[in-house]
Amino acid sequence: MDEQNNEFDEELIDTDDASDDVIVDVGDEDDDDIGDNGDDDDDDDDEPAEFRAALLAKQEMIALISLRTAAGGGRIVRIDPRQPMPAAKSYEDAAEAQRWFRRSLLTSQRNGWRIVYDGEPLFG
């Protein structure tokens, strides 16, 4: 498992290439897909959870990074206008998910994205 985390660390931290201004790579295509109508192993809708969403802007693009944490872990979802599908990454530890969310925001800012909103998701 450490080997998988190290690969993820290297992908996220490698921001030296000016042409690679990806918001955040929160997972591979083998990770959980959003919009999948199959059974989720996240049937924890009854579990109390905290949500955080960050809306980012760059040039004429808008992106969204969201975080859901609960006692059973966390999930980061990224909606990047340059990608055809949203990407998601689940974590067994909520603190680890929060750490990666913060790192994702910092990486995005280094890559020229501006945080327009960061807080609880707005409904209504």
C-alpha positions, -999 to +999 in steps of 0.1 A: +000+000+000+029+024+007+041+018-029+007+030-042+008+061-020+043+069-031+033+068-067+004+091-060+027+114-040+051+116-070+023+124-095+009+152-073+042+167-063+057+168-098+046+203-109+078+215-125+066+211-160+049+243-171+027+225-196+013+202-169-010+226-151-035+199-141-057+209-111-050+176-092-046+140-102-068+124-075-067+090-090-064+066-118-092+055-141-093+023-122-105+042-091-142+048-084-160+064-113-186+091-106-219+085-123-216+047-122-250+032-116-235+000-101-235-007-064-212+015-044-192+001-015-200+035+000-235+028+013-228+051+043-254+078+035-267+073+071-233+080+086-227+116+097-203+133+073-187+166+067-185+182+032-162+208+017-161+221-018-137+244-036-146+262-068-115+272-088-111+294-119-084+298-145-087+318-176-122+309-188-124+275-170-141+265-138-132+234-118-145+218-086-127+198-059-149+184-032-142+165+000-165+142+020-152+129+053-168+106+078-156+082+105-151+055+079-127+076+057-130+102+030-134+108-007-121+135-029-139+142-062-124+164-089-144+179-118-119+192-144-133+209-175-105+194-196-114+158-186-144+139-200-154+124-166-151+134-130-124+116-110-127+103-074-103+089-049-113+072-017-093+071+015-097+048+045-086+076+069-105+109+070-073+128+081-054+115+051-083+126+028-082+161+043-044+163+039-046+154+002-075+179-003-053+207+012-023+196-010-046+195-040-056+231-034-020+242-030-010+224-061-038+240-081-028+275-069+008+268-079-005+259-113-024+291-118-059+283-105-076+308-083-099+297-055-132+314-059-151+296-031-139+272-004-164+260+022-195+239+026-214+231-006-242+256-013-277+243-018-306+261-032 
